Amino acid sequence: MLRPLRVPAAGRFAVSALLLCLLGAALLIDIDTGTLQSQGTGVTLFLSTAAAAAVVFPAVVIKSSPAVLAWAACGVALVSLACSVGLRVAASGGSVPDQASDAYTLFEPTALMVLLNVTARRGSPVGTAAALPLLMAAVILRPLVIEVDEGSSIVALVLTLVAGGSLASGLTVRLVAASRRQREEQIRLEQRLGFARDLHDFVAHHISGIVLQAQGARAVAARKPQAVGDALELIEATGAEALTAMRRMVGALREDTAPDTRAPGTAAVRALVADCRLPGARVHFTETGPVDGLPADAAHLVERVVMEALTNIRKHAHDCTTAHVHLDVSRRRVTARITDDGHHRPSDGTGYGLRGLREVTGTAGGTLTAGPRPEAGWHVALELPLPLRQVLR
């Protein structure tokens, strides 16, 4: 399972501490130079600086809700733009010095750019869409409100570049996080689909066996009453195995962890064939090649195909006397073939077992075929390349 990417707490603390030091230094410079006490502009600049400080410091230190953060940033940007309009009106009336440097402080643009980055990363979608253009406008327009000359234009250009970088970095982090969440959801969905296939394969296999055992017990009850006890004991054991498999599957769906319902490697295939009970029929298992060296993912897929094929023999094969499972392993390929000599009932074609296994087999780069044999009975054939094209659960 892909785990969510989490920034270490120490890293978040270090970034927050650095931003706080940067904002604090800018504020101290403004206070030391007396910018907030200038004649004609001091009150307006103090108001916009106080509004920015009231939001940016908590935004850096406290992880507030996305909506609160975004709309608070909108409020700060509107206050800054209102102060810019006030400075422009005052400059037109001659009540402030005709110098662009008197229109802004160092702290306010720094705080607005920090808010720009934080809002782009963590703000709610609607609030962020409203806040980002307002914050950009507040940063860029302030140097130009009193006069537009070469100096103020250069300052506005520099602020535009820095604000653009801050915005780009924040949006990049947001897009990366969104892409990762989408990928996690896709992986989680694929895992659940895989668990559902396993649930079908394991439980259907056991349930079909229980049904046939019950039918056999009912058929011999009148003639051999003593055989009913053995049949009921076998039904009880098979039902317990089915319940255990189901619990493991449901637990895996809840915990997003792969269920452990089988023995490792090809031992699971051998155990499956050895435990299989077909009324009136014998099941033979043969193997060739280095079977014990078969990779776990390939062995698991072989087990699922064998299980589905044996389940279908139970359900559909009339008068079956022999079923044969053959496993052949070479250095580059594994082949599994399951055959029987029964007369198969027509199917309604709504089953999902072989259909789902064909999808998984195709993803792994192999093929799965099934159909009637010319002489009699049915066959299921699986061919897989080694190693598999895609690692399967």
Disulfide bonds with the S-S distance in Angstrom:
none
